[in-house]
Amino acid sequence: MPADNSLAYASFSIYQDVEPPEFWTAYFGVTPERSGVKGERKVTTSGRLSESRWRFGYWSISSKVAVKTDRLEPHLRYLIERLGLPRDDLREILAKTNAKMRFFCYWDNEAGDRVPDVPSDIRAMMESLGGSIEIDEYR
């Protein structure tokens, strides 16, 4: 199934203004798909500089291209594995940098007959790390 027609995908994001995006890239050993420093101009998907500026520091990766399923669980498990979650020191680093961390889940449910599958172990892990899971459902 092409990524553009996917009914579900997830992203992992960290928002904070203390550390530059390179800090998170080194910490996770993963290159972000989007990142920015508060006050700097954003780069559009076409590579051009936007007039819009980052309101906060941002670092994010997504499962959209890598995982081909309309269920959320495989998307979340992919991100967890890629980032090496949970990490013993992550909650402390988030507190030290006043960072917010989340899984953001896209969920297309036009027919209204699908239920997002976020397993309890993933919910518990994110809660223990101080993060959140948000589901953006489209009907």
C-alpha positions in Angstrom: 0.0 0.0 0.0 1.5 3.4 -0.9 2.3 5.6 2.1 0.1 8.4 0.6 -3.0 6.1 1.0 -2.2 4.9 4.5 -5.0 5.0 7.0 -2.5 5.2 9.9 1.0 6.2 10.8 2.9 7.6 13.8 5.6 10.1 14.5 7.8 10.7 17.5 8.6 14.3 18.5 10.5 16.2 21.1 9.8 19.9 21.7 12.2 22.0 23.7 14.5 25.0 23.5 17.6 24.0 25.5 19.4 21.5 23.3 19.9 21.9 19.5 18.5 19.2 17.2 22.0 17.7 16.8 21.9 16.7 20.5 18.8 14.5 19.9 20.3 13.1 16.7 23.4 12.0 18.6 21.4 10.7 21.6 19.1 8.5 19.5 21.6 7.8 16.7 18.8 8.6 14.2 18.7 11.4 11.7 15.4 13.3 12.1 13.0 13.9 9.2 12.2 17.3 10.6 14.0 19.5 13.1 14.4 23.1 13.9 15.7 25.6 16.4 13.4 28.2 18.0 13.5 31.5 16.0 15.1 30.0 12.9 13.2 29.9 9.6 11.6 26.6 8.6 12.6 24.7 5.5 9.7 23.6 3.4 9.3 20.0 2.1 10.6 21.3 -1.3 13.8 22.6 0.4 13.0 26.3 0.3 13.2 28.7 3.2 9.9 29.6 4.6 9.0 33.0 6.1 7.6 31.0 9.0 9.9 30.5 12.0 10.1 27.7 14.6 8.2 28.7 17.8 10.2 26.1 19.7 13.0 23.6 19.2 11.7 20.5 17.4 13.1 17.0 16.5 10.9 14.3 14.8 10.9 11.1 12.9 7.9 9.2 11.4 6.9 5.7 10.5 4.9 6.9 7.4 7.2 5.6 4.7 8.8 2.7 6.5 5.7 0.8 7.8 3.0 -0.4 5.4 -0.1 -1.1 7.5 -3.3 0.6 8.6 -2.8 -0.5 12.2 -1.1 1.8 14.7 0.7 -0.8 16.8 3.3 -1.7 14.1 4.0 2.0 13.5 4.6 2.6 17.2 6.7 -0.6 17.6 8.9 0.5 14.6 9.6 3.9 16.3 10.2 2.3 19.7 12.8 -0.1 18.1 14.4 2.6 16.0 14.8 4.9 19.0 15.9 2.2 21.4 13.0 3.0 23.8 12.7 2.9 26.7 16.0 4.5 27.8 16.9 4.8 31.5 18.1 8.4 31.3 15.5 9.8 29.0 13.0 11.0 31.6 15.8 12.9 33.4 17.1 14.5 30.2 13.5 15.6 29.3 13.1 17.2 32.8 16.5 18.9 32.6 15.7 20.4 29.2 12.1 21.1 30.0 11.2 19.0 26.9 7.9 17.5 25.9 7.9 14.2 24.1 5.0 12.5 22.2 3.9 9.9 19.8 1.5 11.6 17.4 -0.7 9.1 15.6 -2.6 9.8 12.4 -5.8 7.7 12.2 -8.1 7.9 9.2 -11.5 6.5 10.2 -13.9 7.9 7.6 -16.2 4.9 8.0 -16.2 5.2 11.8 -15.6 1.5 12.2 -12.0 1.3 13.2 -10.5 1.5 16.7 -6.9 2.7 17.2 -4.7 -0.2 18.5 -2.3 1.3 21.1 -1.2 -1.5 23.4 -1.2 -1.0 27.1 2.6 -1.7 27.3 3.3 1.2 24.9 1.0 3.5 26.9 2.7 2.5 30.2 6.2 3.0 28.7 5.4 6.5 27.4 3.8 7.4 30.8 6.8 6.2 32.7 9.1 8.3 30.5 6.8 11.4 30.9 5.6 11.4 27.3 2.2 11.3 25.7 0.4 9.5 22.9 -2.0 11.6 20.9 -4.3 10.3 18.2 -5.6 12.6 15.5 -8.6 10.9 14.1 -10.1 11.9 10.8 -13.8 11.1 10.0 
